[in-house]
Amino acid sequence: MGDDRKATPKVPIEGKRNILITSALPYVNNVPHLGNIIGCVLSADVFARYCRIRGYNAIYMCGTDEYGTATETKALEENCHPKEICDKYHAIHKEVYKWFDISFDEFGRTSTPQQTEICQAIFKKLWENDSLSENTMQQLYCNTCKRFLADRLVEGNCPGCNYDSARGDQCDECGKLLNPTELIEPRCKVCCNTPCIRDTDHLFLELPSLKDQLEAYINDTSGGWSQNAIHITDSWFKDGLNPRCITRDLKWGVPVPHEKYKDKVLFPSALLGTGESWTLLKTISATEYLNYEAGKFSKSKGVGVFGNDVKDTNIPVEVWRYYLLTNRPEVSDSLFSWADLQVKVNSELLSKLGNFVNRVLSFVAKDPDSGYGSIIPDAEGAESHSLTKALGEKVRSCVQQYVEAMEKVKLKQGLKVAMSISSEGNGYLQASQFWKLYKEDRPSCSIVMRTACGLVYLLACLLEPFMPSFSRELNMLPETQFSLSDEGGDIENGKRPWDILPAGHKIGTPAPLFKELVMHFSLFLLHVYSFFHFVCWFVIDADDNIQKDEEVEFYRNKFAGSQADRADRALKAETEAKEMAKQLKKAKISDGKKKKERATKSSETKSKAPASVEGDISISRLDICVGLITKAQKHPDADSLYVEEIDIGEALPRTVVSGLVKYIPLEEMQNRKVCVLCNLKPVSMRGIKSQAMVLATSNSDHTKVELVEPPKDAVIGERVTFLGFDGKPDDILNPKKKVWETVQVDLHTNKELVACYKDVPFTTSVGICKVASISEGTIR
């Protein structure tokens, strides 16, 4: 799917670790939702990709489960043959998994002749070995439809909670597992008539006779099973094994190769009973449920975010993969929420991983007078560079922990460990102060940058199973990759990150890997109203950008309710758009008659209007940047003033005088990031010229003052932005125009301690700016 692997068929190789990976076969009666994807094909894909970078001979096989009750039920709902349902949804599944970058070696279908041949051969072997038994069971029969009703073809009142739409297999209201005959006032889902109970003969797999074999097999392999899989298996043995029915009264399925049961179909599932040498599973990685917002994902009800929805959000696939895998419900249920998705993207992908990669590669890519011209520098003496050597030991430990977690299929832990390397990298960059080293100690700076580039490359390798597009988009990888194979000793080499990339290697042009979860509402309007472009244009002009929290709320509303509800909303929106188009067309007819009158009025209005001022006064005219206080001391001639040297990414630091002595201790002014207003006119304060202003907030009675702080990983020198307020800042704010004074009255902190202009947050590439504790304070 994501990779085309059919060109080179894989067979076991003697002396290598040969691994067959598969996942629960997804049903094709509906579109898969995010819970299906993380609990099924995505998790298996991550492990398959990990096995490949470890050098194992791995093959990942899967396919759509096309036979059974669910497919027949869907075919009845859509009034078509089950094969049409399977063809339709198999194509949808393939497209969804392709978008999610799932790297199947083979993705097939259970309805193939080869599958039928294998299933029937297993059945015949079970019959020969006396592993099957015949028995009579009671089942609901619809006299109107002239058929036995499978569990999903029956609805009725739940005997536990009296929910009136419980299915024959489960009540979605209380979660109780049911048999169809337990339902109160049962009804056929097709004709709604009341069915009767009839006897029907079926074939059963004699699990009690296989108990000893099964126990021996489980004891031998369960060390590689997840705890929930072990718990469920143990409970089956504790309750005692019972014969398991393997036939169904359905038309759509593998025909039973026996004359008496020719009208029934199989679900054969017992390889041990054949006595043949099948490849049996050794590791099970089972998950719990991923829930949606305040409720549950549901394919039958169409509730949640589905695979074909994700493309409509314009959120990149690596973001979806990362979020689902960090939320993988390995030991307990987990929750998908739009707000949490926003937080994870902005605080983890963007501020940790994205920021580290961007800082390293953008510095290396700078022109030779301020960087390395995109060439990886040499790192002579790295072994004796104490900061770098300490980092190497941490990285080796992380790589070992990563491998240990992934070998046990603890995917969430593996991802967490890999991401911790980006945090180590950010700390390393900050501790090294590489921006200073470049000017003061070029050899040490080269050690730091080659080491950091090696970490970027290592991260790309470790994160490839989770976000395969991440490594492709870096555009910096050489031909020979860091494979993590035991043969190459790459795990041990992790402690020498300065040796991972060769000196002299040229990187590509770096670009931001991730962006904050801020989308343009117009994209969705265009999607819905694409054939009424002129209608969209008016809406877009009115509100082109919206804040991040509003975006999250938009997604929540967009995907609220069931798929049917969404279809109704889309139809309503389309109808409203058509009506708006009609109204605009009518307006155009009368528009020509009034054009001259409007032109005259417009001319009169213009003649009365006052002369325009030098542009609108808004926050866009201020140049607020991220700065780092590199040195702070008390003013020699003023007890209440500090003198700071602040790095804002320029050739030399700026001198800033601030009246903060009685509010903030001197030690707290050292080596901290601040928001700096850079285009105020310089002014002398007690003999020292202040070239900028540090922004701080105060409480209502001005007894407490705190600095406005960017995120700790914010890039030094980047401009703080305000969503919806674009434009270049003034070179120097004109004091006579009172620009700063006009804007300042709208600067404040909100109840969440976020620094804002009006209601718009101070925003950097890695997140928003905040204060420590003063809410609803004044910023000046």
N, C-alpha and C positions, 0 to 999 in steps of 0.2 A: 504494500500500500504506500507507505511513506518512502520506502526503498524498493526498487525492483530487484528481487533476489531470485527470480525464477530462472535466470540465465544459467546459473551454475547450481545444479541439484546437489544437495548435501547428503552425504552418507557417513556412517560412523567411521572414525579414523582410529586405528589401534594405537595405543599409547597416549592419546589425547583425552581430555575430559569431554565426553559427548553428552550434550544436554538437549532433551526435547522439552519445549515449553509450550503449554497451551493454556487456555482460559475457558471459563464457562461460556458455552456457545450462546450468543445473544439471540433471543427470539426475534422473528421478523414480522411480528404482528403490529409493530408500531415503531416510531422513531426512538432511538436510545436517548435517555436523559443523562444528566451529568453523574447521577448516582450509579447508573449502569456502567458508564464509561470508566469511572475510577475503580469500581469493584470488579471490573472485567478486563477489557482489552488494554487499557492504559497501564495498569499495574504490571501486567505481563510484558508489555512492550518495554517498560523501564528495565525489568530484569533481563530481558533478552539483549537489550543494548549494552547493559553492564557486562553480560557474559562475553559479548563480542570484543569489548575493549580489554577484557582480561585474557583474550586469546583463546577462549574455549571454542570448541566446535559446536555451536548452538543453532537450533532451528526453532522458529516460532510458528506454530500452525494453529489456525482457528477457522471458524466458519459460522454461517448462520444456521440456527436450529429451526428448521422449517416445518417439521411435522408436529401434530398434536392438537389439543383442544383450542389453544389460543389462536392458532392460525385458522381453524375451521370457524371459530366464533367471529373473527374479523372478516372472513369471507362472507359470512351470513349478513353481517352489518353492512358491508359494501356491495352485497348482491352480486358476487362474482365467484369464480372458481378459486380454491385455495392456492393453486399454482400462480394465478395472477397476483395474488397478495404477496406471495414469496418473491416473485420477480420484481415487483414494485419496491418492496422494502429491502430486499437484498441490495439493490442498486443504491438506495438511500443510505444504508449502513456503510457500504463501501465508500461512498462519498464523504460521509461524516468521519470515518476513520482515516481516510486520506488527508482530510483537513487537519485532523489531530496529529498527523505525522506518525501514525502507527506502522511499525516496520515488520509486517507479517512476511514470513518466507512463503507461506501459502495461506490464502483465505478462500475457503471453499463453501460447499453447501451440503446439508444432510440429505437433500433430495436427489443426489447423483446416483447413477446406477452402481458405481463402485461402493458407495455407502450401503446400498441395499444388499449387495452381494456379501459384504462383510457382516452385516447384522444378521442376515439369514444363516450364514455359516456358523456364527456364534450360537444362534438358537438351536441349530441341528446338533451341535456338539453338546449343548446343555441337555437336550432331549436324550441323546445317546448315553450320557453319564448319569441319568436319573436325577438330575439337579432341578427338574421342574415337576410341579404337581398340578393337578386339576382341582378346582373347587368352585362352588356356587356362591355368588354373593348377590345381595339385593341392591338394585339400582333404580333410579327414577326413570320412567318411560313416558314419553309424550304420545298419546294416542292421536293427536292432531298431526304431528310431524312424522309419526310412525318411526320413532327412533329412540334408543336409549340416550339419555342426556348425560354428557360428561359434566364434571363439577362446575366448569365455567359457563355451562349453558343453562344453569339453574340460578335463580335469585329468590330471595324470600326474607323473612324476618329472622334476625340473629337470635338464637336461644339465650345468649348471654346478656345483650344490651337492647334487644328488640329493634335494632336498626333495620329499616324496611328494605334496604338494597344490598344485603349481604350476599356474597357469591357462595356457590356450593363448596368452595375450597377454603374461603377465609372471609372474615368480616373486616372490612377496611375501617370501620368505625372504632372497634375495640381491639382489633388485631387477633381475635380468637381463631384458631385453625378449626375447620369444620369438615364434616362429611355431608354430602347433599341431602341425605335422608334426615339429618338433624334440623334442617331449616323448618321454621314455622310458616305455614301458608306458602309453600314453594310454588313457583310458577316457571314455565318454560320461557327462556329469554327470547326465543324466536317468535312464538305465537301468543305468549302471556297466559296460556291456559294452564290449569293445574295438572301436573303429571301424577301418575300412579306408581306404586312400587312393584317391580317384577324381579324374578330370579334371572340371573344370567351367568353363564359359565365363563371362567377365565383361567389363565395359566399363571402360576406363581413360582417365583424363584425360591428354592428351599434354603433360605439363609441359615436356619438352625443346623442343617447338615454340613454347612461350610464354616461353622463357628470356629473350630479349632484352627483351620487354615487361615481364617480371617484374623483371628487374634494374634497368631504367630507373625503374620505379615505386618500388622499394625504395630506390634511391639518392636519389630525390627526397623521400622521406618519413621515412627511418629516423632522421633527426635527432631525432625526437620519440619514439623507441622506447627502452624500458629496455634496459640492457646485456645482460641474459640473453636477451631476444628477438632482439637483433642477433646475439649469439653463436650461437644455435641456427640462425638463418637463414643465417648465413655458413657454418656447417658443412654445411648442405644443398647449398649451391652448390659448396663445396669437394669434396664427395664426388660431385658430379654429379647432376643432376635425372633422375629416372626416372618413367615413366608411373605414375600413381596410380589404384588401383582405386576406383571410385565406386559399385559395386553390391555387394549382399550377398544370400546365399541365406537370406533371412528372409521371414516372412509379414507382420510388423508393421513398416510403413514406408511411404514414399511410393512407389506403384507406378511402375515404369519404363514410360514411354509408348512402348513399342516391342514389337511382336508377339513377336519372338524372345526377349525378356527379360521377358515379362509375369509370370513367376513370381519375379522378383527385385525388390528395392527399392533406392532411391537413398540416397546421401549426397553430393549435388552441392555443390561448394565452389569453383567457379572463375568469378568474375565477369569477369575479364580475357578469358577465352576466348570470351565471348559477343560481344565487340566493341561492347557497348552502354554507355551512359553511366550507370553505377552510382555511388552514393556509396561511395567507397573509404576505408578507414581511414587516418588520418594519424598517430595516436599509439597505441602499444601499451604498456601498463603491465603487464608480466608479473611474477609472484611466484615464489619458490621454495616450499619446503614448510614448513608449521607442524607441528612434531612435538609429540607428547603425552607429558609426563613423560619416562620413559626409553625410549619407543618411538615408534611412528607412529600417527597417526589412520588408521582403516581403516573405510570404510563396509561393505565386504564382510564384515569380521569383527566389526563393531559395536564397535570399540575407540575410546575417546575420549569427549569431551563433545559431545553432539549438540544440534541446535537446539531440540528439544523438552525437553531437560534443563535449559536455562538458567533457565526460569521456576521450576522446582522449587527452585532454590537461594535464591530470594528476594533475590538480588543485583540491583540496579537495572540497567536496560538501558544507561544511560549509562556504567556501570562496565564492562560487557562490551565495549561499543563502544570505549571508551578503551583498555582493556587489549589488545584485538586489534589496534588500530591502532598502538599504541606498539610492539607486537611484530611488525608486518607484515614478512614475510620478503622484503624488496625486492631484496637482492643476495645473500643466502645463507639457508639454512634457519634458522628460529628455533624457540624452544621454549616451549610452554605448560606452566606448572607452577602448582599451587595456591599454593605458598609464594611464588612470584614475584608472583602476582596479589595476595596479601595485602600484600606490600611495596609494590607500585606504588600500590595504593589508599591505604594509610596514609601513605606518604612523599611521594606526588605529588598525587593528587587531594585528599586530606584536608589535609595539612600545608601545601601550597603554595596550590593554587587555592581549596579550601574555606575555609581559614583567612583568606586575604586578603579574599575576598568577605564572610565573616562579620564580620570586624573592621570593615570599612568600613560595611556596611549596618546592623549592629547599633548602631554609634555614631551614625549619622545618625538612626536610628529612635528613639533615646532621647528622653525628655521634654525640653522646651525648657530646663529648668533644668540638664540635664547633657548635652544633645545638640541635635538640630535638629528634633525633632518630625516626622521622616520627610520633611522638605522639603529639597531640594537648595539649599544656600546659594549666595550670589553669590561670585565669585572676583575681585573688583576688585584689579588690580595683579599678577595672576598672571604676566604677561610679564616682570616685573622680579624675580620671586621666584626666586632662583638655583637652589635645589634643585628646584623645579618645572620650570623651564626646561630644566635638564639632563636631567630625566626625559623631557620631551617629545622631545628629540633621540634618546634611546635608543628610545623607543616608535616614532618614525617609522622608524628603522632596522629595528626588528623587523617592522613592518608590511610594509616593502619586501621584507625577506627572506622573509616568509611568502608574499607574492604570487609571488615568483620561484620558490619551491619548489613551490607549488601549480600554477602554470602548467606546470611540468615533470612534474606528477603525482608529485612526491616527497612523498607524503602524510605519511610518518613525520617527515620534516624539518619540514614545515609545522606539524604538531602540536607538535613540540618547541619551535619558535620561539614559537608562540602561548602555550604554557605558561610560557615564559621571562618573559613580561610579568607574570604573577602573581608571580614571584620578584622582578622589578624593583619591583612594587607593594609587596610586603612590606618590601623594603629601604627604599623611599621612606617608608613609614609609620614604620618604626623610626627612620630618620634624622631625621624631622621631629619625633618625640616629640609627636604630635598631642594625646595625653592631657594633656600639660602646656600646649600652646598654647591649648587651650580655656579654661584658667583664666588664662593670662598674656598671650596675644596672639590674641584672637578673630578678627581679620581674616585672620591667617596660617593659623589653623586652618581657616577657611572655604575658603581657597584649596586647602589640602591635601585637604579632604574632597570638595569639588566635583571636583577633579582625580582623586581616587581613585575616585569614583563613575563618572566618565567612563571610567576604566580598566576598571571592572567591566563597563560597557556594551560597551566595545570587545572585551573578552574574550568576552562572550556572542556577539558577531558573528563573531569569528574562530573560535570553537570550535563554532559552530552546525553546520558540516558534520560534525564529529566526534561531538558530543553535542548533538543538536537539542533534547532535553528540558531541557538546562542553561539555555538562554535563556528557555524557557517558564516554568521554575520560579522564575526570579529575580523575576518579578512586579514589574519596575521599568521596563520599556521603554516609551518614548513611541511615538506613532504613526509618526513619521518615523524610520526606522532608518538606522544607519550602514552603507551598502551596499557600500562598497569599489568602487563603480563609477568608471570613469575620468571619466565626464561630471561627476560630483559633486565630483571632487577630494578624495575622502575619504581616499585614501592620504596625501596631503600634509597633510591636516587632522589626521592622527594625532599630529603633533608638538604639537598644542594640545589635550590631553585634557581640560583644564578647560572647553573650549567644546563638548564632545560632548553633554553633557546641559544643558538650559536651567535656569537658576536659577529656583526656585519650583516645579519639577516635584516631585510627591509620589510617593514610592516606596511599594510595598506592604509588608506585614509580612514581614520577613526570617525565614527558617528555615534550619537547617543543610542544606547541599546534599548532603553525603555523610556517611556514618558509617563507623567502623572496621569492618573485615570480621569482625564478631563477630555470629553468628546464634545464636538459641536452638535447641538440639537438639530441644526440644519441638515446634518447627514441623515437623520432619521426621517425628518420631514420630506427630504428628497426621495428617500426610499419608499415612503407611503404615497407621496403625491407626484411621483416622477413624471407622469404624463400631463400634469398641470404646472409646468415649470414657472409660469408667470405668477401663479398663486403663491407658490413656495417662496418666490423672491421677496414678496412683500413681507411674509412672515419672518424670513431670515434677516432682513434689514431691521426688523423690529427688535429681535433678540438673538443676535448671532452667537454669543457666548453665554454660558451659564456656569455658575460656580460648581466646584467638585461635589459638594453635598447635594446640590440640586440634581447633578448628573446621576448620582447614586439613587436618589429618589425617583428619577425618571426611569432608570432601569427597573427598579422595584415595581413601579406602576406598569411599565410596558409588559413585564412578564408575570403580572398578577393574574390570578384565576387560572382557568384551564385553557388549553389550546383553542377550544371552541369559543370561549369568552374573547380571546384575542382576535380570532377570526371575525367575530361580530363587531369588535371595536374597529378593526381595520376596514370592514365594510361600511360602518357608520362614518368613519373618517373620509373614505372615498366618496360617499354620498354627499357629505358636507362640502368637500372640495369641489364636486361638480356643481353644487348649488351656488357656491361662491363664484365659480367661473361664470355662471349664468348672470349673476348680479353684476359682475365686472363688465360683462359684455353689454348689458343694458346701460350701465353707467357710461360706456364709451359713446353710445349713440347720442346721449344728451350732452356729452362733454364738448362736442364741436360747437354747439350753439352758445355755450357759456365761455368759450376760450377767450374771446376778445374782452369780455367783461372781467374775467379773472386777471388778464394781462394788465388791464387798466388799473384795477385795484392793487395789483402787485407793484406797479410802478409808483402809485401814490404812497404805498406803505414804505417802499424803499426810500422815497424822498424825505419821509418823516423820520426814518430810523436814524439813530445816532451813529457816528462814525465807529467802525469796528475797532475793537481793542487788539492788542498784539497777540491774539490767539487765546483760546479758552484756558482758564487756570484750573488745572487738575493735577493729580498725582503723577501723571506721565511726564511732567516737566521737571520733576525731581530726579536726581541721579543718586539713588540709594543702593549701596553696594555691600557685599559681604567683606568684612575686614578682619584681620587677626592682630590683636594687640601684642606686639613683640616685646615691648618695654613700657613700663609705666613708673613714674616717680612723682613726688610732690613738687609743685611749682616753687622755685627758690624764693619768690617774692610774694606769694599769696597762699595763706594757710588753707583756703577752701578749694584750691584748684589742683587737679592732676595734669601732668604733661605726658601724653602717650605717643609712642611711635606705632603707627598702624600700617600693616601691609595690606594694600588693596589690589595687589597684582601688578603694580607699576614698577618701574626700574628702581625707584627709591621709596622708602616708606614715607607716609605723611605725618606731620606733627599736628597733634590735636590737643587742645586745652579744654578740659571738662570740669565743671563745678560739682564733683561727685564725692569729695573727700569725706564729708560727714555722713554719707549714705552707704558707701561701699568701701570695705577695707582694701588697703593697697594690695595685699596678697591675692585678693579676688580679681584684681585688675590685670593680672599677669597671664599671658598666653591663652587668651580666650577670644572667641569669635564674637563679633558685634555687627550691628547694622550701622553703616556710616553714610551720612548725607554728604556727598562729595562735591556738589556744585554750588555751595554757598560761597559768597565773596569772602576771601580770606580777611581775617581781622586780628589785630594785635591785642593780646590780653596780658597786661602787666609785663610788657616787653617781649613776649613770645608770640609769634604769628601763628594763629590756629588756621589750618588749611582744610578743615572739615569739621563735622559735628557727629558725635556718637549719640544715637537715639536711645532714649530711656523713657520709662513710664513712671508716673507718680500717682499716689492715691488722692482722694478728694481733698484732704487737708494738707497735702504735700509733706507729710511726716515720713513717708517711705518712698524710696526710689529704687527701681530695678532696671537693668539693661535689657533692651530688646535683643533676643538671641536667635541667630539662625540655627538650623540643625547642625549638629556637630560635624557632619560630613559635607556641609555646603562648601562649594568651591570658592576659594579666596579670589576676590575680584569680580565675581559674577554679579550682575545687576539684579536686585530684587524686583520682581514684577507684580503686577496687579491685574488680574483677569478682567478683560473688557476695557482696560485703559492702555492703549498702545501709543507708541510715538517716541521719538528721540528726546532726551532731556535737554534743557537749556545748557549751553556751555557754562555760563555763570548766571545764577539767579539775580535778576535786577532788583535791588532793594526798593527802588521807587515804585515798582509794580506790585510790591507786597505779595509775591507768589507764595513764598514760604508761609507767611502769616495767614494767607487765605486757605491754604491746604491744611495747615496744622490743626485747625479747629475740628477737622474730621478724622484726625488720627487718634486711635484709642485701642484699648484691649477689650475683648468681649468676655463673656462669662466663662468661656473655655480657655481663657488666658492667651488667646490668639491675637497677635498684633494686626490691626485692620486699618484700612482707609475706608471710611463709611462702613460698609459691611463686607468689604473685599479683603481677604487675608494678604499679608506680606508673604510672598511665595518665592522660593528658590527652586533650583532644579531637583533638589532632593527633599523638598517638603516645606512646611510653613514655619514662620518665625513666631516665637512665643516669649512670654515672661514667666518668672518663677512662681509668683503667687498673687500679683495684683490684678484683679479682675475689674473690668469697667474703669480702667485708669486712663489718664491723659498721657499721650506720647508727645514729647517735645525734645 
